[in-house]
């Protein structure tokens, strides 16, 4: 039955979990945040690696982002939301992990085909297809995991709880570039795709292992009836009339677009403006993602004491100013400023998600899918920045995320 609770799910008294009862389910959910953080961390490094090995342009290389954010998140999030509404959190998570592992294992034959195929663009198309499958899995995981982190505990601490879970996403996202800098950009590997297949084989195994863990775990479910009771009358009307949610969707679309463009061309920016090697630039991207992670944990503490709206205004304004500086500055100082942007980007996604899904009752699960669709902004803006980078240079292209950063400010009531 739509919105029903799977029979294997333990019932929750009082509508949500508190205290120690939260530890086990949140630990399971954090493992999902870790998986897609690692995958995202690899994505930006592969962007530059494919430029080098396959001989494609910066604009062409953004095909990865188009498939990842446009194909997976835009097209598959509504499907994931419907599965979530009908089958519950556990079944949706298992579906997401299956797709994630399948897409990762498909990297192996595509990477092997590069040895006998001189057409770099054809090989790159195969990698884009694999990325699409992975993204469908990650869109499913994001739809379920973000929503679950919000509804499983006290609504008053939803923003802080989601910030904390998302922080582990940041931990994994800087591990990805660190591994890539060692396996993709050093020695004979810098002109080869051999190690790409082994890295993604490990990713597939990790996804399968987490899937087995979820299969046997008794994950507590929150029914739509309970969520509706907590929302009161604020969820009346169709989902099309939930204007706060739609404003959050626009904010998420533009914010994720800005975040992705900043990271996608980070290595190009550091290499061109700082005169450093791609391996060193990849390491710097890891430092930037560490900064992002620190920002997430720091914002978790702030969310306990400060309103989510206040956090979003302050962090957005700082990120806009720093990004504008990067579009005009040069040298080592501009690279330092670029790294600082990651700190101020950190709390935006979970804050927008928590605000956009608050008090939606029976619409909560579908709203989660709609807000995850906003991640598709990461497919729209990188090609725009890539075209500007090819024509005018990477530094000038950073005006694109500076403009996008204004959108989250318009979503605040």
VOFIMI-390750 format. One record per residue (C-alpha): x, y, z; residue in three letters; residue number from 1; chain. Coordinates in pm, whole numbers, plus 50000, padded with zeros to 5 digits. Layout:
BEGIN
- X Y Z ALA NUM A
...
//
This chain:
BEGIN
- 50000 50000 50000 UNK 1 A
- 50130 50348 49913 UNK 2 A
- 50299 50511 50206 UNK 3 A
- 50276 50193 50414 UNK 4 A
- 50547 50056 50643 UNK 5 A
- 50729 49738 50538 UNK 6 A
- 50637 49456 50775 UNK 7 A
- 50999 49397 50875 UNK 8 A
- 51041 49753 51000 UNK 9 A
- 51026 49806 51376 UNK 10 A
- 50758 50047 51489 UNK 11 A
- 50852 50384 51636 UNK 12 A
- 50662 50512 51936 UNK 13 A
- 50605 50885 51967 UNK 14 A
- 50667 50963 51600 UNK 15 A
- 51049 50985 51608 UNK 16 A
- 51357 50840 51775 UNK 17 A
- 51554 51007 52052 UNK 18 A
- 51881 50952 52238 UNK 19 A
- 52067 50625 52188 UNK 20 A
- 51792 50486 51968 UNK 21 A
- 51912 50724 51695 UNK 22 A
- 52270 50593 51688 UNK 23 A
- 52223 50273 51485 UNK 24 A
- 51994 50402 51208 UNK 25 A
- 52192 50724 51169 UNK 26 A
- 52518 50526 51150 UNK 27 A
- 52373 50323 50864 UNK 28 A
- 52258 50638 50686 UNK 29 A
- 52599 50803 50732 UNK 30 A
- 52756 50512 50540 UNK 31 A
- 52544 50619 50241 UNK 32 A
- 52660 50980 50269 UNK 33 A
- 53016 50848 50272 UNK 34 A
- 52962 50646 49953 UNK 35 A
- 52829 50929 49742 UNK 36 A
- 53081 51174 49882 UNK 37 A
- 53361 50947 49764 UNK 38 A
- 53201 50912 49423 UNK 39 A
- 53164 51289 49387 UNK 40 A
- 53525 51344 49495 UNK 41 A
- 53644 51116 49215 UNK 42 A
- 53422 51284 48956 UNK 43 A
- 53600 51621 48950 UNK 44 A
- 53941 51455 48927 UNK 45 A
- 53828 51228 48643 UNK 46 A
- 53719 51542 48459 UNK 47 A
- 54080 51661 48429 UNK 48 A
- 54223 51309 48385 UNK 49 A
- 54001 51241 48084 UNK 50 A
- 54106 51573 47928 UNK 51 A
- 54466 51450 47941 UNK 52 A
- 54427 51083 47847 UNK 53 A
- 54141 51100 47596 UNK 54 A
- 54230 51434 47436 UNK 55 A
- 53896 51606 47497 UNK 56 A
- 53835 51975 47565 UNK 57 A
- 53726 52128 47896 UNK 58 A
- 53378 52180 47755 UNK 59 A
- 53355 51818 47636 UNK 60 A
- 53479 51689 47971 UNK 61 A
- 53175 51840 48143 UNK 62 A
- 52976 51558 47984 UNK 63 A
- 53051 51371 48308 UNK 64 A
- 52872 51640 48506 UNK 65 A
- 52584 51645 48257 UNK 66 A
- 52532 51270 48296 UNK 67 A
- 52589 51271 48672 UNK 68 A
- 52369 51564 48765 UNK 69 A
- 52139 51594 48464 UNK 70 A
- 52080 51235 48363 UNK 71 A
- 52083 51078 48708 UNK 72 A
- 51947 51343 48941 UNK 73 A
- 51705 51524 48710 UNK 74 A
- 51551 51218 48547 UNK 75 A
- 51570 50957 48822 UNK 76 A
- 51489 51152 49139 UNK 77 A
- 51111 51154 49069 UNK 78 A
- 51122 50777 49020 UNK 79 A
- 51315 50737 49345 UNK 80 A
- 51062 50957 49526 UNK 81 A
- 50773 50744 49403 UNK 82 A
- 50949 50423 49511 UNK 83 A
- 51016 50586 49848 UNK 84 A
- 50649 50677 49890 UNK 85 A
- 50525 50330 49797 UNK 86 A
- 50796 50099 49934 UNK 87 A
- 50955 50287 50223 UNK 88 A
- 51310 50387 50306 UNK 89 A
- 51482 50049 50325 UNK 90 A
- 51366 49919 49986 UNK 91 A
- 51455 50249 49820 UNK 92 A
- 51803 50245 49971 UNK 93 A
- 51863 49888 49850 UNK 94 A
- 51758 49989 49499 UNK 95 A
- 51999 50283 49508 UNK 96 A
- 52291 50071 49626 UNK 97 A
- 52227 49815 49351 UNK 98 A
- 52237 50082 49079 UNK 99 A
- 52544 50244 49235 UNK 100 A
- 52741 49917 49238 UNK 101 A
- 52629 49825 48886 UNK 102 A
- 52747 50157 48742 UNK 103 A
- 53081 50128 48920 UNK 104 A
- 53154 49776 48797 UNK 105 A
- 53077 49884 48438 UNK 106 A
- 53380 50116 48454 UNK 107 A
- 53598 49803 48422 UNK 108 A
- 53506 49698 48063 UNK 109 A
- 53498 50060 47944 UNK 110 A
- 53847 50129 48081 UNK 111 A
- 53973 49804 47924 UNK 112 A
- 53828 49905 47586 UNK 113 A
- 54046 50217 47586 UNK 114 A
- 54351 49996 47521 UNK 115 A
- 54220 49892 47178 UNK 116 A
- 54010 50196 47084 UNK 117 A
- 54189 50503 46949 UNK 118 A
- 53868 50708 46949 UNK 119 A
- 53893 50894 47280 UNK 120 A
- 53548 51048 47244 UNK 121 A
- 53385 50705 47203 UNK 122 A
- 53557 50578 47517 UNK 123 A
- 53454 50893 47701 UNK 124 A
- 53093 50827 47594 UNK 125 A
- 53116 50487 47761 UNK 126 A
- 53238 50646 48083 UNK 127 A
- 52950 50894 48066 UNK 128 A
- 52703 50603 48038 UNK 129 A
- 52857 50436 48346 UNK 130 A
- 52841 50766 48530 UNK 131 A
- 52470 50791 48444 UNK 132 A
- 52398 50453 48608 UNK 133 A
- 52597 50550 48917 UNK 134 A
- 52411 50881 48933 UNK 135 A
- 52071 50708 48919 UNK 136 A
- 52178 50506 49221 UNK 137 A
- 52308 50812 49404 UNK 138 A
- 51991 51011 49327 UNK 139 A
- 51794 50728 49485 UNK 140 A
- 52021 50723 49790 UNK 141 A
- 52008 51102 49831 UNK 142 A
- 51629 51110 49805 UNK 143 A
- 51591 50850 50078 UNK 144 A
- 51889 50929 50306 UNK 145 A
- 51842 51306 50326 UNK 146 A
- 51473 51266 50399 UNK 147 A
- 51535 50990 50654 UNK 148 A
- 51789 51200 50844 UNK 149 A
- 51532 51480 50867 UNK 150 A
- 51227 51277 50978 UNK 151 A
- 51385 51012 51203 UNK 152 A
- 51448 51248 51497 UNK 153 A
- 51310 51555 51668 UNK 154 A
- 51199 51811 51402 UNK 155 A
- 51356 52091 51607 UNK 156 A
- 51704 51946 51547 UNK 157 A
- 51648 51836 51186 UNK 158 A
- 51890 52089 51036 UNK 159 A
- 52171 52005 51281 UNK 160 A
- 52114 51631 51229 UNK 161 A
- 52129 51661 50850 UNK 162 A
- 52436 51887 50872 UNK 163 A
- 52611 51619 51079 UNK 164 A
- 52523 51338 50837 UNK 165 A
- 52628 51549 50539 UNK 166 A
- 52961 51619 50711 UNK 167 A
- 53062 51257 50651 UNK 168 A
- 52984 51311 50286 UNK 169 A
- 53256 51576 50300 UNK 170 A
- 53501 51338 50469 UNK 171 A
- 53466 51095 50179 UNK 172 A
- 53479 51364 49912 UNK 173 A
- 53836 51465 50000 UNK 174 A
- 53953 51104 50021 UNK 175 A
- 53855 51060 49655 UNK 176 A
- 54096 51323 49514 UNK 177 A
- 54374 51202 49745 UNK 178 A
- 54344 50853 49602 UNK 179 A
- 54313 50992 49250 UNK 180 A
- 54627 51206 49283 UNK 181 A
- 54822 50891 49368 UNK 182 A
- 54667 50650 49118 UNK 183 A
- 54570 50876 48825 UNK 184 A
- 54836 51148 48802 UNK 185 A
- 55170 50990 48895 UNK 186 A
- 55424 50803 48682 UNK 187 A
- 55286 50606 48390 UNK 188 A
- 54933 50638 48532 UNK 189 A
- 54903 51001 48424 UNK 190 A
- 54851 50889 48062 UNK 191 A
- 54662 50568 48136 UNK 192 A
- 54316 50453 48244 UNK 193 A
- 54436 50125 48397 UNK 194 A
- 54399 50230 48759 UNK 195 A
- 54058 50384 48696 UNK 196 A
- 53913 50036 48654 UNK 197 A
- 54066 49910 48979 UNK 198 A
- 53947 50210 49180 UNK 199 A
- 53591 50165 49056 UNK 200 A
- 53605 49791 49118 UNK 201 A
- 53674 49877 49482 UNK 202 A
- 53385 50127 49474 UNK 203 A
- 53151 49855 49344 UNK 204 A
- 53258 49615 49618 UNK 205 A
- 53204 49880 49885 UNK 206 A
- 52855 49953 49755 UNK 207 A
- 52768 49582 49753 UNK 208 A
- 52898 49539 50109 UNK 209 A
- 52686 49826 50238 UNK 210 A
- 52389 49680 50050 UNK 211 A
- 52429 49348 50234 UNK 212 A
- 52443 49537 50563 UNK 213 A
- 52117 49719 50488 UNK 214 A
- 51949 49400 50367 UNK 215 A
- 51990 49231 50705 UNK 216 A
- 51945 49544 50920 UNK 217 A
- 51611 49628 51081 UNK 218 A
- 51587 49989 50975 UNK 219 A
- 51313 50181 51161 UNK 220 A
- 51052 50335 50930 UNK 221 A
- 50855 50656 50973 UNK 222 A
- 50509 50631 50819 UNK 223 A
- 50347 50915 50626 UNK 224 A
- 50065 50919 50883 UNK 225 A
- 50312 51009 51158 UNK 226 A
- 50480 51276 50943 UNK 227 A
- 50138 51423 50860 UNK 228 A
- 50045 51444 51229 UNK 229 A
- 50366 51634 51303 UNK 230 A
- 50307 51878 51017 UNK 231 A
- 49956 51970 51133 UNK 232 A
- 49765 52183 50882 UNK 233 A
- 50068 52328 50705 UNK 234 A
- 50072 52048 50445 UNK 235 A
- 49717 52107 50319 UNK 236 A
- 49676 52149 49944 UNK 237 A
- 49857 51983 49656 UNK 238 A
- 50233 51963 49631 UNK 239 A
- 50218 52230 49360 UNK 240 A
- 50101 52478 49624 UNK 241 A
- 50393 52417 49860 UNK 242 A
- 50561 52741 49755 UNK 243 A
- 50838 52725 50014 UNK 244 A
- 50944 52389 49876 UNK 245 A
- 50955 52521 49518 UNK 246 A
- 51162 52821 49626 UNK 247 A
- 51400 52574 49793 UNK 248 A
- 51414 52375 49468 UNK 249 A
- 51528 52683 49273 UNK 250 A
- 51782 52764 49545 UNK 251 A
- 51914 52407 49540 UNK 252 A
- 51934 52407 49160 UNK 253 A
- 52148 52722 49152 UNK 254 A
- 52353 52641 49462 UNK 255 A
- 52453 52293 49345 UNK 256 A
- 52534 52438 49004 UNK 257 A
- 52768 52685 49173 UNK 258 A
- 52927 52420 49395 UNK 259 A
- 52989 52188 49102 UNK 260 A
- 53137 52456 48876 UNK 261 A
- 53373 52574 49151 UNK 262 A
- 53502 52219 49202 UNK 263 A
- 53495 52102 48839 UNK 264 A
- 53748 52359 48720 UNK 265 A
- 53948 52378 49043 UNK 266 A
- 54240 52179 48902 UNK 267 A
- 54240 52384 48581 UNK 268 A
- 54230 52708 48783 UNK 269 A
- 54514 52607 49015 UNK 270 A
- 54726 52481 48726 UNK 271 A
- 54675 52789 48508 UNK 272 A
- 54679 53059 48778 UNK 273 A
- 54929 52906 49018 UNK 274 A
- 55156 52731 48770 UNK 275 A
- 55147 52402 48963 UNK 276 A
- 55127 52045 48832 UNK 277 A
- 54797 51861 48797 UNK 278 A
- 54903 51617 49071 UNK 279 A
- 54967 51906 49311 UNK 280 A
- 54641 52070 49203 UNK 281 A
- 54457 51744 49277 UNK 282 A
- 54609 51743 49625 UNK 283 A
- 54495 52103 49670 UNK 284 A
- 54144 51998 49571 UNK 285 A
- 54162 51747 49854 UNK 286 A
- 54262 52027 50091 UNK 287 A
- 53967 52230 49964 UNK 288 A
- 53734 51939 50032 UNK 289 A
- 53885 51901 50379 UNK 290 A
- 53799 52268 50428 UNK 291 A
- 53447 52186 50307 UNK 292 A
- 53422 51905 50561 UNK 293 A
- 53543 52128 50845 UNK 294 A
- 53282 52380 50738 UNK 295 A
- 53010 52115 50760 UNK 296 A
- 53106 52007 51111 UNK 297 A
- 53139 52371 51219 UNK 298 A
- 52794 52447 51076 UNK 299 A
- 52653 52149 51266 UNK 300 A
- 52751 52324 51589 UNK 301 A
- 52608 52655 51469 UNK 302 A
- 52280 52490 51373 UNK 303 A
- 52220 52397 51737 UNK 304 A
- 52213 52765 51836 UNK 305 A
- 52134 52968 51523 UNK 306 A
- 51838 52974 51287 UNK 307 A
- 51894 52799 50956 UNK 308 A
- 51794 53113 50765 UNK 309 A
- 52065 53320 50937 UNK 310 A
- 52333 53062 50860 UNK 311 A
- 52233 53058 50494 UNK 312 A
- 52245 53438 50455 UNK 313 A
- 52588 53480 50616 UNK 314 A
- 52752 53188 50437 UNK 315 A
- 52598 53277 50098 UNK 316 A
- 52723 53636 50112 UNK 317 A
- 53076 53524 50201 UNK 318 A
- 53083 53264 49922 UNK 319 A
- 52962 53516 49663 UNK 320 A
- 53229 53770 49758 UNK 321 A
- 53512 53515 49751 UNK 322 A
- 53404 53367 49418 UNK 323 A
- 53390 53713 49263 UNK 324 A
- 53747 53771 49384 UNK 325 A
- 53862 53448 49217 UNK 326 A
- 53720 53562 48884 UNK 327 A
- 53940 53873 48901 UNK 328 A
- 54246 53765 49102 UNK 329 A
- 54547 53551 49017 UNK 330 A
- 54847 53382 49176 UNK 331 A
- 54878 53180 49495 UNK 332 A
- 54647 53414 49688 UNK 333 A
- 54357 53344 49453 UNK 334 A
- 54405 52969 49501 UNK 335 A
- 54385 53022 49877 UNK 336 A
- 54063 53219 49832 UNK 337 A
- 53926 52945 49607 UNK 338 A
- 53990 52691 49883 UNK 339 A
- 53815 52919 50135 UNK 340 A
- 53500 52919 49920 UNK 341 A
- 53452 52552 50005 UNK 342 A
- 53419 52638 50376 UNK 343 A
- 53131 52876 50310 UNK 344 A
- 52958 52643 50064 UNK 345 A
- 52951 52366 50323 UNK 346 A
- 52618 52416 50506 UNK 347 A
- 52412 52528 50207 UNK 348 A
- 52278 52198 50070 UNK 349 A
- 52154 52048 50399 UNK 350 A
- 52018 52385 50516 UNK 351 A
- 51816 52434 50197 UNK 352 A
- 51695 52073 50212 UNK 353 A
- 51586 52097 50576 UNK 354 A
- 51404 52427 50518 UNK 355 A
- 51242 52305 50196 UNK 356 A
- 51101 51983 50347 UNK 357 A
- 50987 52127 50681 UNK 358 A
- 50620 52077 50777 UNK 359 A
- 50519 51911 50450 UNK 360 A
- 50347 51609 50604 UNK 361 A
- 50227 51364 50337 UNK 362 A
- 50427 51556 50075 UNK 363 A
- 50760 51499 50252 UNK 364 A
- 50881 51201 50051 UNK 365 A
- 50789 51347 49712 UNK 366 A
- 50936 51680 49818 UNK 367 A
- 51263 51502 49897 UNK 368 A
- 51273 51377 49539 UNK 369 A
- 51197 51723 49400 UNK 370 A
- 51473 51887 49605 UNK 371 A
- 51719 51618 49499 UNK 372 A
- 51617 51699 49140 UNK 373 A
- 51760 52042 49217 UNK 374 A
- 52101 51876 49214 UNK 375 A
- 52059 51872 48834 UNK 376 A
- 52185 52230 48840 UNK 377 A
- 52523 52062 48843 UNK 378 A
- 52456 51953 48483 UNK 379 A
- 52344 52291 48351 UNK 380 A
- 52615 52530 48465 UNK 381 A
- 52947 52342 48413 UNK 382 A
- 52906 52343 48031 UNK 383 A
- 52839 52718 48046 UNK 384 A
- 53150 52773 48254 UNK 385 A
- 53344 52529 48035 UNK 386 A
- 53255 52725 47720 UNK 387 A
- 53364 53051 47885 UNK 388 A
- 53684 52883 48010 UNK 389 A
- 53770 52761 47660 UNK 390 A
- 53703 53106 47512 UNK 391 A
- 53829 53345 47781 UNK 392 A
- 54022 53136 48033 UNK 393 A
- 53933 52952 48353 UNK 394 A
- 53977 53256 48580 UNK 395 A
- 53715 53465 48399 UNK 396 A
- 53473 53170 48395 UNK 397 A
- 53438 53185 48774 UNK 398 A
- 53197 53475 48733 UNK 399 A
- 52934 53203 48663 UNK 400 A
- 52924 53056 49019 UNK 401 A
- 52951 53408 49165 UNK 402 A
- 52620 53500 49000 UNK 403 A
- 52454 53167 49084 UNK 404 A
- 52535 53210 49452 UNK 405 A
- 52272 53483 49483 UNK 406 A
- 51981 53243 49427 UNK 407 A
- 51968 53082 49777 UNK 408 A
- 51915 53427 49929 UNK 409 A
- 51586 53459 49738 UNK 410 A
- 51444 53141 49896 UNK 411 A
- 51438 53278 50251 UNK 412 A
- 51095 53373 50381 UNK 413 A
//
